[in-house]
Amino acid sequence: MTVHVDFSKMEVFKARAQNAAAAALTTTAIAVQGDMRRNMTKTTGRRPSAPGQPPAVQTGRLRNSVVHQPATASTLVARAGTNLAYGKFLEFGTSRGIAPRPWVGPVRLQYATGKAQKVFGIHFKKALKAGGA
């Protein structure tokens, strides 16, 4: 008995899988971006948040600066975050007396403990069924 396995379409499948993974990673980064933005609290009167609590939205500049960078099929890396220096100062505090107001860490923890796999898995399956869009 002989078994014949045809691998001629393997490169096509690999390309579809890479495209689907890039689409799913991008969707996951968009979800992280949204959760980071939602984690910031709205206040009235421009009051700062309490130490240990996510930053209060005073001008909206930090919240609006949170963006995502899409993944590509060749790199399969997506990112979400801000390039504003004071985002890091708020997250970790400073040696000059600003207490930490974590807004990235709690979201990161959620995604590290299963949310990323769930979001990615759902969107990877959808993208793969759609042809690796």
Protein Blocks (a to p, Z undefined) as FASTA:
>chain_A
ZZdddfklmmmmmmmmmmmmmmmmmmmmmmmmmmmmmmpccdehhiacdehiacddfkom
mmmmpccddddfklopacdddfbfklmmmmnopaeopacddfklmmmmmmmnommmmmmm
mmmmmmmmnooZZ
